[in-house]
Amino acid sequence: MEIKAVLFDFGGVIAEEGFYQGLREIGARNDLDPEQFFRQADRIIYDSGYLTGRADEASFWNAVRKATGIMGTDTELRGIILERFVLRPDMLAEVDRIRQTGRTVGMLSDQTNWLEEIDSRADFLGRFDRVFNSFRMHKSKRDATVFLDVCGKLCRRPAEVLFVDDNPGHVERARMQGLRTILFTTPAEYLRQVDAFLRG
């Protein structure tokens, strides 16, 4: 079945993975094991409800401080993360290229209101036909039904949608819902795979 829409993840695909890199840096600055701190904060952003827009940023950082003892204001901690979401020009060019084929190009990201803050500085979301953000949808990619929700909003069958993400769990959940998928590792490897899908 022909691919009629392509969905890209943000962090780790369109941009460097600022959430992972930033949290590791925060952990290191606070003399904590960076990987362990990342796992704790990653769990808290989901459990607190911040990821799905059911809690605010202050609640998230307060929960992280309570669990780990880290120091820093919300603004300082956010800044460490956001500055590491460095956009990848080659992937933005790929968004433009696919749109020129007449296909719908969307973003499906487990992000918070930070996505809009990054866009206010870099102005890139306008390159996408649709942006689906867990913070606004109140559902994350950890819930497999989000993929069918998005296909419905795009008016496409799952098999007509190609989903590109660097998280193996998200990719597997999308695949199980019938979407076509690429597990992103590098831009070069992505480019090697994508044209086979687009040729049909």
C-alpha positions as protocol buffer text, in pm:
chain_id: "A"
residue {
  index: 1
  type: MET
  ca { x: 0 y: 0 z: 0 }
}
residue {
  index: 2
  type: GLU
  ca { x: 132 y: 343 z: -95 }
}
residue {
  index: 3
  type: ILE
  ca { x: 273 y: 564 z: 180 }
}
residue {
  index: 4
  type: LYS
  ca { x: 60 y: 878 z: 193 }
}
residue {
  index: 5
  type: ALA
  ca { x: 185 y: 1031 z: 520 }
}
residue {
  index: 6
  type: VAL
  ca { x: 514 y: 1032 z: 708 }
}
residue {
  index: 7
  type: LEU
  ca { x: 537 y: 1100 z: 1082 }
}
residue {
  index: 8
  type: PHE
  ca { x: 867 y: 1205 z: 1237 }
}
residue {
  index: 9
  type: ASP
  ca { x: 965 y: 1205 z: 1601 }
}
residue {
  index: 10
  type: PHE
  ca { x: 1131 y: 1526 z: 1724 }
}
residue {
  index: 11
  type: GLY
  ca { x: 1410 y: 1459 z: 1975 }
}
residue {
  index: 12
  type: GLY
  ca { x: 1655 y: 1206 z: 1835 }
}
residue {
  index: 13
  type: VAL
  ca { x: 1527 y: 1241 z: 1477 }
}
residue {
  index: 14
  type: ILE
  ca { x: 1455 y: 1600 z: 1372 }
}
residue {
  index: 15
  type: ALA
  ca { x: 1684 y: 1729 z: 1646 }
}
residue {
  index: 16
  type: GLU
  ca { x: 1949 y: 1592 z: 1876 }
}
residue {
  index: 17
  type: GLU
  ca { x: 1802 y: 1413 z: 2178 }
}
residue {
  index: 18
  type: GLY
  ca { x: 1812 y: 1708 z: 2416 }
}
residue {
  index: 19
  type: PHE
  ca { x: 1600 y: 1547 z: 2686 }
}
residue {
  index: 20
  type: TYR
  ca { x: 1837 y: 1254 z: 2728 }
}
residue {
  index: 21
  type: GLN
  ca { x: 2153 y: 1459 z: 2694 }
}
residue {
  index: 22
  type: GLY
  ca { x: 2028 y: 1738 z: 2917 }
}
residue {
  index: 23
  type: LEU
  ca { x: 1914 y: 1513 z: 3198 }
}
residue {
  index: 24
  type: ARG
  ca { x: 2245 y: 1329 z: 3195 }
}
residue {
  index: 25
  type: GLU
  ca { x: 2421 y: 1665 z: 3225 }
}
residue {
  index: 26
  type: ILE
  ca { x: 2199 y: 1768 z: 3517 }
}
residue {
  index: 27
  type: GLY
  ca { x: 2276 y: 1440 z: 3689 }
}
residue {
  index: 28
  type: ALA
  ca { x: 2649 y: 1482 z: 3639 }
}
residue {
  index: 29
  type: ARG
  ca { x: 2644 y: 1841 z: 3771 }
}
residue {
  index: 30
  type: ASN
  ca { x: 2474 y: 1715 z: 4085 }
}
residue {
  index: 31
  type: ASP
  ca { x: 2725 y: 1431 z: 4137 }
}
residue {
  index: 32
  type: LEU
  ca { x: 2467 y: 1165 z: 4047 }
}
residue {
  index: 33
  type: ASP
  ca { x: 2503 y: 873 z: 3809 }
}
residue {
  index: 34
  type: PRO
  ca { x: 2389 y: 1033 z: 3480 }
}
residue {
  index: 35
  type: GLU
  ca { x: 2213 y: 726 z: 3342 }
}
residue {
  index: 36
  type: GLN
  ca { x: 2035 y: 647 z: 3667 }
}
residue {
  index: 37
  type: PHE
  ca { x: 1926 y: 1009 z: 3703 }
}
residue {
  index: 38
  type: PHE
  ca { x: 1791 y: 1008 z: 3347 }
}
residue {
  index: 39
  type: ARG
  ca { x: 1586 y: 695 z: 3416 }
}
residue {
  index: 40
  type: GLN
  ca { x: 1440 y: 851 z: 3733 }
}
residue {
  index: 41
  type: ALA
  ca { x: 1349 y: 1179 z: 3566 }
}
residue {
  index: 42
  type: ASP
  ca { x: 1211 y: 1000 z: 3258 }
}
residue {
  index: 43
  type: ARG
  ca { x: 979 y: 800 z: 3482 }
}
residue {
  index: 44
  type: ILE
  ca { x: 876 y: 1111 z: 3675 }
}
residue {
  index: 45
  type: ILE
  ca { x: 789 y: 1316 z: 3366 }
}
residue {
  index: 46
  type: TYR
  ca { x: 540 y: 1043 z: 3277 }
}
residue {
  index: 47
  type: ASP
  ca { x: 412 y: 964 z: 3627 }
}
residue {
  index: 48
  type: SER
  ca { x: 372 y: 1331 z: 3720 }
}
residue {
  index: 49
  type: GLY
  ca { x: 146 y: 1392 z: 3421 }
}
residue {
  index: 50
  type: TYR
  ca { x: 365 y: 1665 z: 3276 }
}
residue {
  index: 51
  type: LEU
  ca { x: 435 y: 1468 z: 2958 }
}
residue {
  index: 52
  type: THR
  ca { x: 65 y: 1445 z: 2879 }
}
residue {
  index: 53
  type: GLY
  ca { x: -30 y: 1797 z: 2984 }
}
residue {
  index: 54
  type: ARG
  ca { x: -202 y: 1695 z: 3306 }
}
residue {
  index: 55
  type: ALA
  ca { x: 47 y: 1876 z: 3528 }
}
residue {
  index: 56
  type: ASP
  ca { x: 267 y: 2181 z: 3492 }
}
residue {
  index: 57
  type: GLU
  ca { x: 645 y: 2206 z: 3467 }
}
residue {
  index: 58
  type: ALA
  ca { x: 686 y: 2319 z: 3828 }
}
residue {
  index: 59
  type: SER
  ca { x: 519 y: 2000 z: 3950 }
}
residue {
  index: 60
  type: PHE
  ca { x: 761 y: 1794 z: 3741 }
}
residue {
  index: 61
  type: TRP
  ca { x: 1077 y: 1964 z: 3864 }
}
residue {
  index: 62
  type: ASN
  ca { x: 955 y: 1962 z: 4225 }
}
residue {
  index: 63
  type: ALA
  ca { x: 899 y: 1588 z: 4199 }
}
residue {
  index: 64
  type: VAL
  ca { x: 1248 y: 1541 z: 4049 }
}
residue {
  index: 65
  type: ARG
  ca { x: 1408 y: 1747 z: 4327 }
}
residue {
  index: 66
  type: LYS
  ca { x: 1224 y: 1551 z: 4593 }
}
residue {
  index: 67
  type: ALA
  ca { x: 1328 y: 1217 z: 4444 }
}
residue {
  index: 68
  type: THR
  ca { x: 1690 y: 1301 z: 4365 }
}
residue {
  index: 69
  type: GLY
  ca { x: 1800 y: 1606 z: 4562 }
}
residue {
  index: 70
  type: ILE
  ca { x: 1917 y: 1804 z: 4259 }
}
residue {
  index: 71
  type: MET
  ca { x: 1966 y: 2181 z: 4279 }
}
residue {
  index: 72
  type: GLY
  ca { x: 1866 y: 2454 z: 4035 }
}
residue {
  index: 73
  type: THR
  ca { x: 1566 y: 2664 z: 3940 }
}
residue {
  index: 74
  type: ASP
  ca { x: 1311 y: 2545 z: 3688 }
}
residue {
  index: 75
  type: THR
  ca { x: 1448 y: 2795 z: 3438 }
}
residue {
  index: 76
  type: GLU
  ca { x: 1806 y: 2680 z: 3486 }
}
residue {
  index: 77
  type: LEU
  ca { x: 1718 y: 2313 z: 3456 }
}
residue {
  index: 78
  type: ARG
  ca { x: 1497 y: 2367 z: 3153 }
}
residue {
  index: 79
  type: GLY
  ca { x: 1775 y: 2564 z: 2986 }
}
residue {
  index: 80
  type: ILE
  ca { x: 2022 y: 2277 z: 3020 }
}
residue {
  index: 81
  type: ILE
  ca { x: 1778 y: 2053 z: 2831 }
}
residue {
  index: 82
  type: LEU
  ca { x: 1649 y: 2292 z: 2566 }
}
residue {
  index: 83
  type: GLU
  ca { x: 1990 y: 2408 z: 2449 }
}
residue {
  index: 84
  type: ARG
  ca { x: 2070 y: 2047 z: 2360 }
}
residue {
  index: 85
  type: PHE
  ca { x: 1778 y: 2010 z: 2119 }
}
residue {
  index: 86
  type: VAL
  ca { x: 1995 y: 2109 z: 1823 }
}
residue {
  index: 87
  type: LEU
  ca { x: 1803 y: 2089 z: 1496 }
}
residue {
  index: 88
  type: ARG
  ca { x: 1943 y: 1866 z: 1220 }
}
residue {
  index: 89
  type: PRO
  ca { x: 1942 y: 2058 z: 889 }
}
residue {
  index: 90
  type: ASP
  ca { x: 1958 y: 1738 z: 685 }
}
residue {
  index: 91
  type: MET
  ca { x: 1641 y: 1607 z: 848 }
}
residue {
  index: 92
  type: LEU
  ca { x: 1458 y: 1938 z: 805 }
}
residue {
  index: 93
  type: ALA
  ca { x: 1555 y: 1923 z: 439 }
}
residue {
  index: 94
  type: GLU
  ca { x: 1408 y: 1572 z: 430 }
}
residue {
  index: 95
  type: VAL
  ca { x: 1079 y: 1704 z: 568 }
}
residue {
  index: 96
  type: ASP
  ca { x: 1071 y: 1957 z: 285 }
}
residue {
  index: 97
  type: ARG
  ca { x: 1162 y: 1691 z: 27 }
}
residue {
  index: 98
  type: ILE
  ca { x: 880 y: 1458 z: 128 }
}
residue {
  index: 99
  type: ARG
  ca { x: 624 y: 1738 z: 137 }
}
residue {
  index: 100
  type: GLN
  ca { x: 722 y: 1821 z: -220 }
}
residue {
  index: 101
  type: THR
  ca { x: 611 y: 1471 z: -324 }
}
residue {
  index: 102
  type: GLY
  ca { x: 257 y: 1562 z: -217 }
}
residue {
  index: 103
  type: ARG
  ca { x: 258 y: 1344 z: 93 }
}
residue {
  index: 104
  type: THR
  ca { x: 143 y: 1469 z: 431 }
}
residue {
  index: 105
  type: VAL
  ca { x: 433 y: 1521 z: 673 }
}
residue {
  index: 106
  type: GLY
  ca { x: 366 y: 1532 z: 1043 }
}
residue {
  index: 107
  type: MET
  ca { x: 547 y: 1530 z: 1374 }
}
residue {
  index: 108
  type: LEU
  ca { x: 448 y: 1291 z: 1650 }
}
residue {
  index: 109
  type: SER
  ca { x: 645 y: 1373 z: 1963 }
}
residue {
  index: 110
  type: ASP
  ca { x: 637 y: 1289 z: 2331 }
}
residue {
  index: 111
  type: GLN
  ca { x: 707 y: 1648 z: 2427 }
}
residue {
  index: 112
  type: THR
  ca { x: 575 y: 1912 z: 2661 }
}
residue {
  index: 113
  type: ASN
  ca { x: 518 y: 2282 z: 2610 }
}
residue {
  index: 114
  type: TRP
  ca { x: 897 y: 2287 z: 2560 }
}
residue {
  index: 115
  type: LEU
  ca { x: 835 y: 2197 z: 2194 }
}
residue {
  index: 116
  type: GLU
  ca { x: 663 y: 2529 z: 2137 }
}
residue {
  index: 117
  type: GLU
  ca { x: 935 y: 2712 z: 2330 }
}
residue {
  index: 118
  type: ILE
  ca { x: 1200 y: 2558 z: 2105 }
}
residue {
  index: 119
  type: ASP
  ca { x: 994 y: 2655 z: 1800 }
}
residue {
  index: 120
  type: SER
  ca { x: 969 y: 3015 z: 1922 }
}
residue {
  index: 121
  type: ARG
  ca { x: 1348 y: 3031 z: 1895 }
}
residue {
  index: 122
  type: ALA
  ca { x: 1407 y: 2818 z: 1584 }
}
residue {
  index: 123
  type: ASP
  ca { x: 1078 y: 2844 z: 1383 }
}
residue {
  index: 124
  type: PHE
  ca { x: 1057 y: 2494 z: 1237 }
}
residue {
  index: 125
  type: LEU
  ca { x: 711 y: 2356 z: 1319 }
}
residue {
  index: 126
  type: GLY
  ca { x: 562 y: 2541 z: 1022 }
}
residue {
  index: 127
  type: ARG
  ca { x: 745 y: 2299 z: 793 }
}
residue {
  index: 128
  type: PHE
  ca { x: 508 y: 2021 z: 907 }
}
residue {
  index: 129
  type: ASP
  ca { x: 149 y: 1976 z: 791 }
}
residue {
  index: 130
  type: ARG
  ca { x: 42 y: 1850 z: 1134 }
}
residue {
  index: 131
  type: VAL
  ca { x: 208 y: 1846 z: 1476 }
}
residue {
  index: 132
  type: PHE
  ca { x: 94 y: 1591 z: 1735 }
}
residue {
  index: 133
  type: ASN
  ca { x: 241 y: 1660 z: 2079 }
}
residue {
  index: 134
  type: SER
  ca { x: 172 y: 1437 z: 2379 }
}
residue {
  index: 135
  type: PHE
  ca { x: 135 y: 1749 z: 2597 }
}
residue {
  index: 136
  type: ARG
  ca { x: -153 y: 1871 z: 2381 }
}
residue {
  index: 137
  type: MET
  ca { x: -303 y: 1530 z: 2299 }
}
residue {
  index: 138
  type: HIS
  ca { x: -301 y: 1414 z: 2664 }
}
residue {
  index: 139
  type: LYS
  ca { x: -165 y: 1082 z: 2546 }
}
residue {
  index: 140
  type: SER
  ca { x: 190 y: 965 z: 2482 }
}
residue {
  index: 141
  type: LYS
  ca { x: 353 y: 710 z: 2254 }
}
residue {
  index: 142
  type: ARG
  ca { x: 373 y: 478 z: 2554 }
}
residue {
  index: 143
  type: ASP
  ca { x: 1 y: 421 z: 2485 }
}
residue {
  index: 144
  type: ALA
  ca { x: -22 y: 227 z: 2158 }
}
residue {
  index: 145
  type: THR
  ca { x: -368 y: 368 z: 2081 }
}
residue {
  index: 146
  type: VAL
  ca { x: -213 y: 708 z: 2010 }
}
residue {
  index: 147
  type: PHE
  ca { x: -96 y: 578 z: 1673 }
}
residue {
  index: 148
  type: LEU
  ca { x: -449 y: 492 z: 1563 }
}
residue {
  index: 149
  type: ASP
  ca { x: -571 y: 827 z: 1696 }
}
residue {
  index: 150
  type: VAL
  ca { x: -319 y: 1008 z: 1478 }
}
residue {
  index: 151
  type: CYS
  ca { x: -398 y: 797 z: 1170 }
}
residue {
  index: 152
  type: GLY
  ca { x: -763 y: 886 z: 1222 }
}
residue {
  index: 153
  type: LYS
  ca { x: -683 y: 1256 z: 1240 }
}
residue {
  index: 154
  type: LEU
  ca { x: -483 y: 1222 z: 918 }
}
residue {
  index: 155
  type: CYS
  ca { x: -769 y: 1029 z: 754 }
}
residue {
  index: 156
  type: ARG
  ca { x: -522 y: 755 z: 660 }
}
residue {
  index: 157
  type: ARG
  ca { x: -511 y: 382 z: 713 }
}
residue {
  index: 158
  type: PRO
  ca { x: -222 y: 272 z: 937 }
}
residue {
  index: 159
  type: ALA
  ca { x: -54 y: 95 z: 643 }
}
residue {
  index: 160
  type: GLU
  ca { x: -49 y: 426 z: 454 }
}
residue {
  index: 161
  type: VAL
  ca { x: 155 y: 596 z: 730 }
}
residue {
  index: 162
  type: LEU
  ca { x: 531 y: 569 z: 778 }
}
residue {
  index: 163
  type: PHE
  ca { x: 651 y: 642 z: 1132 }
}
residue {
  index: 164
  type: VAL
  ca { x: 1015 y: 735 z: 1204 }
}
residue {
  index: 165
  type: ASP
  ca { x: 1142 y: 728 z: 1563 }
}
residue {
  index: 166
  type: ASP
  ca { x: 1465 y: 651 z: 1747 }
}
residue {
  index: 167
  type: ASN
  ca { x: 1289 y: 476 z: 2037 }
}
residue {
  index: 168
  type: PRO
  ca { x: 1256 y: 98 z: 1976 }
}
residue {
  index: 169
  type: GLY
  ca { x: 953 y: 73 z: 2204 }
}
residue {
  index: 170
  type: HIS
  ca { x: 763 y: 343 z: 2020 }
}
residue {
  index: 171
  type: VAL
  ca { x: 854 y: 189 z: 1685 }
}
residue {
  index: 172
  type: GLU
  ca { x: 733 y: -155 z: 1793 }
}
residue {
  index: 173
  type: ARG
  ca { x: 404 y: -20 z: 1927 }
}
residue {
  index: 174
  type: ALA
  ca { x: 343 y: 165 z: 1600 }
}
residue {
  index: 175
  type: ARG
  ca { x: 428 y: -145 z: 1398 }
}
residue {
  index: 176
  type: MET
  ca { x: 186 y: -354 z: 1603 }
}
residue {
  index: 177
  type: GLN
  ca { x: -88 y: -103 z: 1518 }
}
residue {
  index: 178
  type: GLY
  ca { x: -20 y: -153 z: 1146 }
}
residue {
  index: 179
  type: LEU
  ca { x: 195 y: 149 z: 1065 }
}
residue {
  index: 180
  type: ARG
  ca { x: 506 y: 114 z: 851 }
}
residue {
  index: 181
  type: THR
  ca { x: 811 y: 201 z: 1057 }
}
residue {
  index: 182
  type: ILE
  ca { x: 1177 y: 299 z: 1050 }
}
residue {
  index: 183
  type: LEU
  ca { x: 1390 y: 279 z: 1363 }
}
residue {
  index: 184
  type: PHE
  ca { x: 1608 y: 588 z: 1327 }
}
residue {
  index: 185
  type: THR
  ca { x: 1978 y: 547 z: 1407 }
}
residue {
  index: 186
  type: THR
  ca { x: 2155 y: 800 z: 1183 }
}
residue {
  index: 187
  type: PRO
  ca { x: 2042 y: 1031 z: 902 }
}
residue {
  index: 188
  type: ALA
  ca { x: 2243 y: 827 z: 653 }
}
residue {
  index: 189
  type: GLU
  ca { x: 2082 y: 499 z: 757 }
}
residue {
  index: 190
  type: TYR
  ca { x: 1739 y: 659 z: 754 }
}
residue {
  index: 191
  type: LEU
  ca { x: 1795 y: 783 z: 397 }
}
residue {
  index: 192
  type: ARG
  ca { x: 1904 y: 435 z: 294 }
}
residue {
  index: 193
  type: GLN
  ca { x: 1571 y: 292 z: 412 }
}
residue {
  index: 194
  type: VAL
  ca { x: 1315 y: 560 z: 340 }
}
residue {
  index: 195
  type: ASP
  ca { x: 1318 y: 562 z: -39 }
}
residue {
  index: 196
  type: ALA
  ca { x: 1225 y: 195 z: -50 }
}
residue {
  index: 197
  type: PHE
  ca { x: 907 y: 283 z: 142 }
}
residue {
  index: 198
  type: LEU
  ca { x: 828 y: 586 z: -69 }
}
residue {
  index: 199
  type: ARG
  ca { x: 877 y: 397 z: -394 }
}
residue {
  index: 200
  type: GLY
  ca { x: 611 y: 157 z: -270 }
}
